[in-house]
Amino acid sequence: MADTYDLVVIGGGPGGYVAAIRAAQLGMTVACVDKRDALGGTCLNVGCIPSKALLNASEKFVEAEHHLGDFGIEVGKPKLNLKKLMAKKDEIVTGLTDGIAFLFKKNKVTWIQGTGTIKDAGTVEVTLAADKKKQTLKTDKILIATGSESMPLPGVAVDEKQIVTSTGALELSKVPKHLIVIGGGVIGLELGSVWRRLGSEVTVVEFLDRIVPTEDGDIAKRFKRVLEKQGIAFRLGSKVTGAKTTKTQVTLTVEPAKGGEAEELKGDVVLVSIGRRALTDGLGLSKIGVEIDARGRVTVDADYQTNVAGIYAIGDVIEGPMLAHKAEEDGVAAVEIMAGQASHVDYNLVPGIVYTWPELASVGKTEEALKEAGVKYRNGTFPFSANSRARANLDSEGQVKILADAETDAILGCHILGPDAGTLIHEIVMAMEFGASAEDVARTCHGHPTLSEAVKEAALAVDGRQIHA
C-alpha cells in the first residue's frame, strides 16, 4: 500500500528542504526525497558551505602570514595542517546537515533517502538508497527541486583527482603546485583563491575576454586587478580543447577563443568550472510530458507550476539565477501559492556574491544593461580607501557603486567590491525592495566608523555631494 502525502518534494537542497519545512508549517503532510545520505544538497554538502569554510580558513592563513605583523602581532610563519583543516570543514558540514534533519523531525517532514521518479502527477516512485527496493508515494502535488550539476567540458574528462569539479577541489589531499582553473566565474575564482592562499600557483583560463561576465564591467576590471595582485594569473580569450594526464601532471591544449595557434599548459590539478546545468536526469519528465526549455530547464508559470497540473519546480532547475538563496525563496513562494496565499520572488532583487577577499556583491542592473536598455541613469561611487573603518582594518581595497534613475532617483543597481561586500549589499537589496531612492539611503544616518558608511557616501555621490572623497 502506497504512502500518501499532500506534497512530495524531490530534492533536499536549499530549495527543497526549505519548501518542505514551509509546507509543513502551512499544514501539509510532506515527504522529501533525496538521494544523498545527508540533507542540504550540493550547497551544504559539496558547495556553498564547505567552500566558505575553506575560504575563511585560507583568509586567516594569509592574515597570519602577512598582515598580523602590521599590527605588531608577531606569530612567526604559520604552518598549514591540511588534514586538520579538511576535518574541520567536514565537521562544520555535518553539524549543519544534522541540523536540517532535526528541523525535519521538528516539523514532521518525512525524509526518504533514495532516487525519485515521477510516474504521473500524483505518483512518485522511490528507489530506496538502503536496499534498492521500490517505494510508491501518492501525493496531491509534486515539487521538483533537484538542483544542478557541474557543466562538462568536451575533451576534458573529470576524475575528481587530477581533473576535478568543485566537489573534488574541496577534497584535495595536498596543496597543488599549479592549479589551473577553467572558467573565470564565481566558483572558479573562489576555489582558485583558496588554493592560491594556501600556496598554489593558480592560472585561470577563461573563454571570454573578461571574468565574472554577469557583473558590472567596471567592477569586474577592478576585481581582476585585485586578484592579480594576490598572485592569480589570467589567460582570457582562451579555450581549452583537450587534456592529457599522467600520474603527476595534466597537460591542457589551449588556443585563442577567436582562432589561432594552440599551445600546451601544464599543471598538477585542473578545476573545471565553466558553469552549471539543471539536473533532471531520471525524473521521468519526458514520459509524462513536462516541458523542458532549450537550456534543459523545467518550464514553469508564475505559480511555479509546470504544464502538467500538480507538478511544480523551483531553484536551479528553472529559469533565474542559480543561487541557493534564490532556490529558498522559490521554495517558500511555491508552497505558499499551493496553500492559496499570494507570494512572489523578484529575481532582479536576488543578490549575487563572490566570497573571495575582498568580496564582490551586486544587485539589480549593471551599467551595461542600463545602457543597452536606453535607461538614463546617474552613477555614484565611493572608494573604501576613504572609509575610516576600512582604513583602520588595513582592508581598504575596492569601492561601492550605486546606479540610480536620472529622473526619479530610484536605485536601479548596486555593485560592491570590498570587505564584507556580501553583508553590505543587503542594505541596498532592502532599499530596492521598498522602492527607495539614492537620496533615501543618503539621508539615512549610518553609524561611524563602519564599512556601511561607504554605501551612504556612494548614495551621496549619485548627486555629486559625497563628503569624504
SVG drawing of the C-alpha trace seen along z (x, -y; Angstrom):
<svg xmlns="http://www.w3.org/2000/svg" viewBox="-6 -68 65 72">
<polyline fill="none" stroke="black" stroke-width="0.4" points="0.0,0.0 1.4,-3.4 2.2,-6.1 0.1,-9.3 1.1,-12.9 -0.2,-16.4 3.2,-17.2 6.3,-15.2 9.4,-17.3 12.2,-15.7 15.5,-17.1 16.8,-18.1 18.9,-21.1 18.2,-24.7 15.1,-24.9 13.7,-21.5 14.3,-21.4 13.1,-24.9 10.0,-24.3 9.3,-21.1 9.5,-22.8 7.4,-25.8 4.8,-23.4 4.6,-21.5 4.2,-24.8 1.2,-25.5 -0.4,-22.3 0.6,-19.9 1.8,-16.4 5.1,-16.4 7.8,-13.9 11.2,-14.9 13.0,-12.5 16.8,-12.9 19.5,-10.5 22.2,-11.8 22.8,-10.3 22.7,-13.9 20.3,-16.7 21.3,-20.1 22.0,-19.2 25.1,-20.4 25.2,-23.7 25.6,-22.3 27.5,-19.1 29.9,-20.0 29.3,-23.6 28.5,-26.8 29.2,-25.7 32.5,-23.7 33.9,-26.3 33.2,-29.1 34.8,-27.1 38.0,-26.8 37.8,-30.4 37.6,-31.6 40.5,-29.4 42.7,-30.4 42.0,-34.1 43.1,-33.5 46.3,-31.8 47.2,-34.7 46.4,-37.2 48.7,-35.3 51.4,-35.1 51.3,-38.6 49.1,-41.0 49.1,-40.5 52.7,-41.8 51.5,-45.1 49.6,-45.5 52.6,-44.4 51.3,-40.9 54.3,-38.7 53.4,-35.0 56.1,-33.7 55.5,-31.8 52.2,-29.8 52.3,-26.1 49.4,-24.5 47.9,-21.3 45.6,-20.5 44.3,-17.3 43.1,-19.1 41.6,-21.9 39.6,-19.4 38.4,-17.7 37.1,-21.0 35.4,-21.7 33.7,-18.3 32.7,-18.9 31.0,-22.2 29.1,-20.5 28.0,-17.6 26.7,-19.9 24.6,-21.8 23.2,-18.7 22.3,-17.2 20.5,-20.4 18.3,-20.1 17.4,-16.5 16.4,-17.9 14.2,-20.5 12.5,-17.8 11.7,-15.9 10.5,-19.1 8.2,-20.0 7.1,-16.3 8.6,-16.2 9.2,-12.6 12.7,-12.2 13.1,-9.4 16.6,-8.6 16.5,-7.4 16.0,-8.4 12.6,-9.6 10.9,-9.1 7.6,-10.8 5.2,-8.3 2.3,-10.7 1.0,-13.9 0.1,-12.1 2.7,-9.3 6.4,-9.3 8.3,-6.0 11.4,-6.0 14.3,-3.6 15.5,-3.4 19.2,-4.0 19.5,-1.4 18.3,1.7 17.3,0.5 13.7,1.6 10.8,-0.5 8.5,-2.6 5.4,-4.2 4.3,-7.6 0.8,-9.0 0.5,-12.8 -1.7,-15.7 1.3,-17.8 4.9,-17.2 7.7,-19.8 10.9,-19.3 13.9,-20.7 16.8,-18.6 19.2,-21.5 22.1,-21.5 25.4,-19.8 28.7,-20.9 28.8,-21.5 31.1,-19.1 33.8,-20.3 34.3,-18.2 37.8,-16.8 38.4,-17.2 37.4,-14.1 36.8,-14.7 38.2,-12.1 37.8,-14.2 41.5,-13.6 43.6,-15.4 40.8,-16.9 38.1,-18.0 34.9,-19.8 34.1,-21.9 33.4,-18.7 36.9,-17.4 38.5,-20.8 37.0,-20.7 38.7,-17.4 42.3,-17.7 44.7,-15.9 47.6,-18.2 48.1,-21.7 48.6,-21.7 51.9,-23.1 50.0,-24.5 46.2,-24.7 44.7,-25.5 41.1,-26.8 39.0,-26.5 36.4,-29.3 36.5,-32.8 33.2,-32.7 32.3,-32.6 33.1,-29.0 36.5,-29.0 37.6,-32.3 36.5,-31.3 38.3,-27.9 41.2,-29.4 41.6,-31.9 41.5,-29.2 44.4,-27.2 46.4,-30.3 46.3,-31.5 47.4,-28.1 50.4,-28.1 49.4,-27.0 50.3,-28.8 46.9,-29.5 46.2,-30.2 42.6,-30.9 41.7,-30.2 38.6,-32.0 36.9,-31.8 35.6,-35.4 37.8,-38.5 36.8,-39.2 36.0,-37.5 32.6,-37.3 30.7,-38.1 27.4,-38.9 28.9,-41.5 29.2,-45.3 32.1,-45.7 34.0,-48.4 33.8,-46.4 34.9,-43.3 38.0,-45.0 38.9,-46.2 38.2,-42.7 40.7,-41.2 43.4,-43.6 42.9,-42.8 43.1,-39.0 46.2,-39.6 47.8,-41.4 47.1,-38.3 49.0,-36.2 46.3,-34.7 47.3,-34.7 44.7,-35.0 44.5,-33.7 41.5,-35.5 40.0,-34.9 41.3,-31.3 39.6,-28.0 40.6,-24.5 40.2,-21.9 41.8,-18.8 43.5,-17.3 46.1,-14.6 47.0,-13.2 50.0,-11.3 50.4,-10.2 51.7,-13.6 50.6,-16.1 47.8,-17.3 48.6,-18.9 45.9,-21.1 45.6,-22.1 44.8,-25.8 44.1,-28.0 42.8,-31.6 39.0,-31.7 38.9,-33.7 41.2,-31.2 44.9,-30.8 47.8,-28.5 47.3,-26.1 49.8,-25.7 50.1,-23.5 49.6,-24.5 50.7,-22.1 49.5,-21.8 49.1,-19.1 45.4,-19.7 42.8,-21.2 39.5,-22.6 36.6,-22.6 34.2,-25.3 32.5,-26.6 29.1,-26.7 26.2,-24.5 23.2,-22.9 19.8,-21.8 19.8,-18.3 16.6,-16.5 18.0,-13.1 16.0,-10.1 12.9,-12.1 10.9,-10.7 9.7,-14.1 9.7,-13.4 7.4,-10.3 4.8,-12.4 5.0,-15.4 6.6,-18.0 8.0,-20.8 11.8,-21.5 13.3,-24.6 16.3,-24.8 18.7,-25.0 17.4,-21.9 15.4,-23.7 11.9,-22.9 9.4,-25.4 7.0,-26.8 4.4,-29.6 4.2,-32.4 3.0,-30.0 5.9,-27.6 3.6,-25.0 4.7,-23.1 2.4,-22.4 1.3,-19.3 -1.1,-20.3 0.0,-19.4 3.7,-19.3 5.9,-22.2 9.6,-23.1 11.9,-25.6 15.6,-26.6 18.3,-25.7 16.1,-23.5 14.0,-26.6 14.9,-29.9 16.7,-32.5 19.9,-32.8 21.4,-29.5 21.8,-30.6 20.9,-28.8 19.1,-31.8 17.0,-32.2 16.1,-28.5 15.0,-29.0 12.8,-32.0 11.3,-30.0 10.5,-27.1 8.7,-29.3 6.8,-31.1 5.8,-27.9 4.3,-26.2 2.6,-29.3 0.9,-29.6 -0.1,-25.9 -1.7,-26.8 -3.7,-29.6 -1.6,-32.5 -0.1,-35.3 3.7,-35.0 6.3,-36.2 10.1,-36.4 11.6,-39.4 14.7,-37.9 16.0,-41.4 16.4,-41.7 18.4,-38.5 21.9,-39.5 24.9,-37.8 28.0,-37.4 31.6,-36.2 33.2,-35.2 36.8,-35.9 38.5,-38.6 37.7,-41.3 34.2,-40.1 32.2,-41.1 28.5,-41.6 25.8,-43.0 22.0,-43.5 19.9,-44.9 21.2,-46.3 24.7,-46.8 25.8,-49.9 26.0,-47.8 22.4,-46.6 21.1,-50.1 22.9,-51.5 21.6,-48.6 18.0,-49.3 18.4,-53.0 17.8,-53.9 19.1,-57.3 20.9,-56.9 23.3,-58.5 26.4,-56.8 27.7,-57.3 30.9,-55.7 32.9,-55.8 36.2,-54.0 36.9,-52.0 40.3,-53.8 38.4,-56.8 36.4,-54.8 37.6,-55.2 36.7,-51.6 38.3,-50.0 41.5,-52.1 41.6,-51.2 41.3,-47.5 44.0,-47.9 41.4,-46.4 40.6,-49.3 40.6,-47.6 37.6,-48.3 34.6,-50.6 30.8,-50.9 28.9,-51.9 25.2,-52.8 23.2,-53.4 20.0,-55.5 17.4,-56.6 18.3,-60.0 14.7,-61.3 13.2,-59.5 16.4,-58.8 15.1,-55.2 18.0,-52.8 18.5,-50.5 21.5,-48.6 24.4,-48.4 27.9,-46.8 30.3,-46.5 33.9,-45.3 35.3,-45.4 35.5,-44.0 32.2,-42.3 30.5,-43.3 28.2,-40.3 26.8,-41.8 26.8,-45.4 24.8,-44.7 21.7,-43.8 21.1,-47.4 20.5,-48.2 18.5,-45.0 16.1,-46.1 16.1,-49.7 15.2,-48.5 12.6,-46.1 10.8,-49.1 11.3,-51.4 13.9,-53.6 15.8,-56.3 19.5,-57.0 18.5,-60.1 16.7,-57.9 19.9,-56.0 22.0,-59.2 19.6,-60.8 19.7,-57.7 22.1,-58.0 24.9,-55.4 27.0,-54.6 30.6,-55.7 33.0,-54.2 31.5,-51.4 32.0,-50.0 28.3,-50.8 29.3,-54.5 30.8,-53.7 27.3,-52.8 25.9,-56.1 28.7,-58.0 28.1,-56.3 24.4,-57.3 25.5,-60.9 27.9,-60.6 24.9,-59.9 24.1,-63.6 27.7,-64.6 27.9,-65.6 29.9,-62.8 31.8,-64.2 34.9,-62.1 36.2,-61.7"/>
</svg>
